[in-house]
Amino acid sequence: MGMTQLLFLPGAGGSAEFWQPLADLLPDTHAKTRLNWPGLGHEKHRPGFDSLEALTAHAAAHLHDGSNVVVAQSMGGIFALRLALLYPQKVRRLVLTAASGGIDVMRFGASDWRPAYRAEYPQAAAWITEARADHTAEIASIAQPSLLLWGDADTVSPLAVGRHLARLLRNSRLQVIAGGTHSFAQDRAAEIAPLVRDFIAA
């Protein structure tokens, strides 16, 4: 069985560094793996990393055989939900922060993130701004305990998205971060670390 692994999945920015501040504050009794997404953000392009399916496989390849807690931000939520659905015996818990993955966020008043993303990451793979995933129909079958952390000042994944996911995920708890923007998981890691620590220890 071994120790529980914390598998950190970034958003479309693609950088494993996003999770460094939080990972450093969580217990070393857990193995910690921070993934990047090749070809997204400023990450180097690699052949074959050209779809949501390819990134799902990339994340799945890093699941430990025993117990995993998947911690995901923004678009990373798509892959967290997919891993929970595909590998329920390996994924023990989910932590979703400002996740836009798996539902249509535009109907909840989300702003269009793509123009700013293209401006910030001109070299990012073209496919990412066209990719869509809707797991609304399947989310209700996810039984793993889920901690949802949402900022109430997030325009990319508004609080309404978090509330909707909390309704869909039957074993979930939503915690609102006052004044939290889309990047609060990095900017305010010290604030959320105790919440995540208590959740994974439960």
N, C-alpha and C positions, 0 to 999 in steps of 0.2 A: 504493500500500500504506500509506504513512505510518507513524506510530508505533503501537505497541500500546496499546490502551485497557484500563485496569483498570476494570471495571464492578462497583461495589459494591452488593450487594443486602442490605437489612436483614431482620430477622425480623418477627414480627407486631407488634412495637413500632412499626414503620413509619417510623422516623426516619432520614433520611440522616446525621444527626449521629453516629449510632452508630459510623460508620466513620471519622470525622474523625481520631482519634488515629493509627490505622494508616496511613491515606492520607498523612498528613503525613510519615510516616517512610519512605515508599517513593519510589523515584527519580522525579524530575520529567521524566526522559526518556520516561515513559509519560503518556499522557493519562489523567485520572482523572475518573470520573463516579460520583457517589454518588446513588442513587435513593432516593426515599421511596415509601411506599404510601399514596395518598390514602384517607382514611376509617379507617385503622388507627392504633392507639395514640392519640396526640394530634393526628394529622395532619388537616388540613381535608378534609371530605367533598367529592367531586366526582362529578357524574353519570356513571353507567356503570362506576364502579369497584366492582363488586358480585360478583365471582367470581374464582376462581383463574385462569380463562381471561383475564379482563380484565387482571389483573396480569401474566400471561405476555406479553400483547401489549404492555403498557406497557414491560416490560423489553426485549422484542425490538426495539421502536422505537428503543432507545438503543444497539443494537449498531453498532459501526463497520463499514464495508464490508470493512476489512482484517482485522486480527487483534485478538481480544479475549481477555482473561483475566477470567473471572467469579469474583468473590470473594463468598461468600454465608454468612450466619449463620442458624442455626435454620430457620424456615419459608422463608427465602430460598433454601434448598437445593432446594426443589421447583422453583423457577423456574430455578435454575442447571442442574439436570438436564434440564429441559424445553428450555432453550436449546441445550444440548449435543446433544440428540436432534434438535431441529428445524433447527438451523443449524450442522451439524458443520464446514462450510467457514469459518465466521466465529469459532466458539469454539475457541480454541487450547488453553486449559488451564482447569482448575477448581481453586479453593481453597474447600473446604467447612469451616466452623468450627461445631462443635456443631450440625450440621445435623439437623433432624428431618424434612426434606422427602423425600418419595418412598417411604418405607416405613412400616409400622405399628410405631411406636416403643413402643406399649403392651406388645407382647409381649416387649420387652426390658427391662421393668421401669421404664419412664418414668412419672414422676408426672403427674397431670392438671394441665396448666398453666392451664386455662380459668378456674377460680374466681379465682385471683390476678390473672389478666389482666383479667377483668371489674372487679375491685375497683380495679385501678390505672388502667384506661382505660374508665371508664363510658360515654364517648361513642363508643367504637369501633363500627364497623359490626357488626351482629348476625351477618352471614353467616360471619364469619371463624372463629368458634368451632365452627361446624358443618361447615366445609369439610374434605374428605378427599381425599388423593391417594395412590395406590399405584402406583409405577413399577417395582416389583420385577422384573417380567417384562422390562422394556426396558433396565434399567440395565446389564446385561451387554454390550449392544451399544455402549455408550459407550467410544470408543477414546482419547479425549483424556487426556493425563497429568493426574492429579488428586492434589492434596495434601489430606489429611484431617487436620485439627487438632481434637483432642478433649481436654476436661478430664476428669480421673478423679474429680472431685467434682461432676459435673453430674447433677442429678436429672431435668432436663427432657429431655435427650437423652444418656442414659447412655453410657459408654464401649462397652458392648455394641453399641450402634447403630453407632458408628464402626467397630468390628471387622466387623460385618455388611456395612456399605457397602464396606469395604476388600476383602472377599471378592467382592462383586458387581462392583465396578469393576476391570476387569482390569489397568489401567495406573495403579494408585494406590499411594500410600505414606501410612501412618498415623503421625502423630506425637502422642504423649500429653503433655499439659501437666499436670504434677504439681500437684494442688491446684486445678486450673482449674475454675471454676464455669461456668454457662451463658453468662455475659457476659465470659469471659476475653479475647475478641478485642478488646474495648474496654478492659477494666481492665488488661490486661497486653500492650498493643500493642507496647511496646518489646521484649518478650521474643519475640514471634512475628514481628516485622518482618524479622529476618535470615532466618528460615526461608522466609517468603514471597518475600523479595527474591531469595534463591538459586534458588528454584523457578521464578520467572518469568524469570530470566536464563538458565536452563539451555537 
